[in-house]
Amino acid sequence: MKNSKADSQKNAVNTPTLSKRSLSAHAWLGLFVSAFMYIICLSGTLAVFHQELERWEQPQIPETSEVDIAVIEQAYDNFVETYPDETEHMYVVFPGTGIPRVVVENDHIAHFVNPDGSLGEVEQSHWTKMLVDLHLYLHLPKSFGMILVSAFGALLCALILSGFLAHPRIIKDAFRFRRGGTGLQENIDLHNRFSVWAAPFHLIIGITGAYFGLATVLIGLVSQAFYAGDNQAVLDELFTPEPTLEQPLQKPQIGRAMEYIERHNPEGTPLFITIHEPNTPGQFIEAYVKQPGRLIYSENYRFDIQGNFLETAGYRDGDPAKQIIFSMYRLHFGEFAGIASKLLYFVLGMMLTVVSATGINIWLRKRKTTDVINLWWPTLVWGTPLILSVSALLNLFVHVRIDLFIWLGLVAALVVSTRQQNVQLWVARLKQTLAFSLLLFIAAYAVKAGSAAFTIAALQINIPLALYAAYLLARGHRQITLVGNEGRQVNQAEST
């Protein structure tokens, strides 16, 4: 009986201690990664619609869901004749990728394909590529940037677990939400509720995000432990090695390869074809075919240059490890159930973005001091989408280093914020400026695109942007009004 009582007292002491330590670790860890985590979350949420954004950047391109192999072979011949320079790969991209356009490209340039097989406009998606690079690499050199961003994915998992340990009542209070006052309770409840509701999704994003950059490190560790340092041996276990061929040089028989796929995998959707090492004896054709009802990116069919079937890569029915690894992309970007899964990922991604922002809001409101960080943080939160909006407007007319513009713009916004006196008024102005920039962009887009501005490719992006701009104008106006009323009340109190 005495031992039982002692144990209960010991547990009572340990639980608050663990909670307090976890809360401290959670706060410091969140503060350390907050700015970059927010940028990664915001850009990743927007990048869910990277295919739609690519269409939006060139709305005038004719779209189709039909694929004529004879037309594709003609386009391939036209492309090779136009661009005879050496390249390690040639690609034919089908509408099954989610973009209803046919593209022929090499490692350097891409052209849309006209219905008659001639080469159409050059593919240009500078802004979308900038956004995706921001999410994947933070605009750093790719080898380093991928590892850094993946480390943030691992830290996200740590934040989620430490958050649950730090708040024992977080699940019990899953539907508690308080508004008013200084905004502290509202931020706390938003942070905690979104963390609970979307925790499984956030863990998936963290784990898959960590995989992309840390896979190289893990492969190195496994190779040292089990394969005597042979990284290629590990890669050959996870990814089916490429065939070794010696063939006469000739034109790739794309049509024959596609006929084989149509006969043996009629339920699949061709994504694209890659010609590896073109114009060499070892060249071969690899077709990526999406499988219905499966999370794997594709099953890959390999053919010699004459279109004779060689092998499949085994991602559909191979080892579980292969299937898991080849499912990471669709799990991370939500590309497995069409627009429904993308919309779900967008909502859940915005929840994660709000969690990133409110975590620091809570810390700022709990501090007993006020300094420049109180201005810098909301400037980062609202300045980032503002700079992205302005960069899209700039990209309509001038092709510049958008990535450099993004970071210089953020620095400029942070500098301007240090001269502000009222945080709430400054945030309201940022919201209204973002709204006006979006409306200005839509107007400029319509002028430049002409009738193409009224295609599905354009409207599916511009209509939500216009609605969001209207919402921001209303919120910003309401916030400015509240700040003005508070100021008048203070003046009246001082005068009396």
URGI-V608622 format. One record per backbone hydrogen bond with DSSP energy under -1.0 kcal/mol. CO is the residue of the C=O (numbers start at 1). NH is the residue of the N-H. Records with the same first field share a line. If there is no record, write none. Layout:
BEGIN
CO = NH, NH
END
This chain:
BEGIN
1 = 5
2 = 6
3 = 7
4 = 8
5 = 9
6 = 10
7 = 11
8 = 12
9 = 13
10 = 14
11 = 15
13 = 17
14 = 18
15 = 19
16 = 20
17 = 21
18 = 22
19 = 23
20 = 24
21 = 25
22 = 26
23 = 27
24 = 28
25 = 29
26 = 30
27 = 31
28 = 32
29 = 33
30 = 34
33 = 37
34 = 38
35 = 39
36 = 40
37 = 41
38 = 42
39 = 43
40 = 44
41 = 45
42 = 46
43 = 47
46 = 49
47 = 50
49 = 53
50 = 54
51 = 55
52 = 56
53 = 57
58 = 61
68 = 72
69 = 73
70 = 74
71 = 75
72 = 76
73 = 77
74 = 78
75 = 79
76 = 80
77 = 81
78 = 82
79 = 83
88 = 277
90 = 275
91 = 105
92 = 273
93 = 103
94 = 97
95 = 98
99 = 101
100 = 64
102 = 113
103 = 93
104 = 111
105 = 91
109 = 106
110 = 123
111 = 104
112 = 120
114 = 117
118 = 114
121 = 112
125 = 129
126 = 130
127 = 131
128 = 132
129 = 133
130 = 134
131 = 135
132 = 136
133 = 137, 139
134 = 138
137 = 140
141 = 145
142 = 146
144 = 148
145 = 149
146 = 150
147 = 151
148 = 152
149 = 153
150 = 154
151 = 155
152 = 156
153 = 157
154 = 158
155 = 159
156 = 160
157 = 161
158 = 162
159 = 163
160 = 164
161 = 165
162 = 166
163 = 167
167 = 170
169 = 173
171 = 174
173 = 176
180 = 183
183 = 187
184 = 188
185 = 189
186 = 190
187 = 191
188 = 192
189 = 193
190 = 194
191 = 195
192 = 196
193 = 197
194 = 198
196 = 199
198 = 202
199 = 203
200 = 204
201 = 205
202 = 206
203 = 207
204 = 208
205 = 209
206 = 210
207 = 211
208 = 212
210 = 214
211 = 215
214 = 218
215 = 219
216 = 220
217 = 221
218 = 222
219 = 223
220 = 224
221 = 225
222 = 226
223 = 227, 229
227 = 230
229 = 231
230 = 234
231 = 235
232 = 236
233 = 237
234 = 238
235 = 239
252 = 254
253 = 257
254 = 258
255 = 259
256 = 260
257 = 261
258 = 262
259 = 263
260 = 264
261 = 265
265 = 268
269 = 290
271 = 94
272 = 288
273 = 92
274 = 286
275 = 90
276 = 284
280 = 283
281 = 247
284 = 276
285 = 303
286 = 274
287 = 301
288 = 271
289 = 299
290 = 269
291 = 294
299 = 289
300 = 313
301 = 287
302 = 310, 311
303 = 285
304 = 307
305 = 253
308 = 304
311 = 302
314 = 318
319 = 323
320 = 324
321 = 325
322 = 326
324 = 327
325 = 328
326 = 297
327 = 331
328 = 332
329 = 333
330 = 334
334 = 336
338 = 342
339 = 343
340 = 344
341 = 345
342 = 346
343 = 347
344 = 348
345 = 349
346 = 350
347 = 351
348 = 352
349 = 353
350 = 354
351 = 355
352 = 356
353 = 357
354 = 358
355 = 359
357 = 361
358 = 362
359 = 363
360 = 364
361 = 365
362 = 366
363 = 367
371 = 374
372 = 375, 376
373 = 377
375 = 379
376 = 380
377 = 381
378 = 382
379 = 383
380 = 384
382 = 386
383 = 387
384 = 388
385 = 389
386 = 390
387 = 391
388 = 392
389 = 393
390 = 394
391 = 395
394 = 397, 398
400 = 402
401 = 405
402 = 406
403 = 407
404 = 408
405 = 409
406 = 410
407 = 411
408 = 412
409 = 413
410 = 414
411 = 415
412 = 416
413 = 417
416 = 419
417 = 420
422 = 426
423 = 427
424 = 428
425 = 429
426 = 430
427 = 431
428 = 432
429 = 433
430 = 434
431 = 435
432 = 436
433 = 437
434 = 438
435 = 439
436 = 440
437 = 441
438 = 442
439 = 443
440 = 444
441 = 445
442 = 446
443 = 447
444 = 448
445 = 449
446 = 450
449 = 452
450 = 453
451 = 454
452 = 455
455 = 459
456 = 460
458 = 461, 462
459 = 463
461 = 465
462 = 466
463 = 467
464 = 468
465 = 469
466 = 470
467 = 471
468 = 472
469 = 473
470 = 474
471 = 475
472 = 476
473 = 477
474 = 478
475 = 479
476 = 480
477 = 481
478 = 482
479 = 483
480 = 484
481 = 485
482 = 486
483 = 487
484 = 488
485 = 489
486 = 490
487 = 491
488 = 492
489 = 493
490 = 494
491 = 495
492 = 496
END
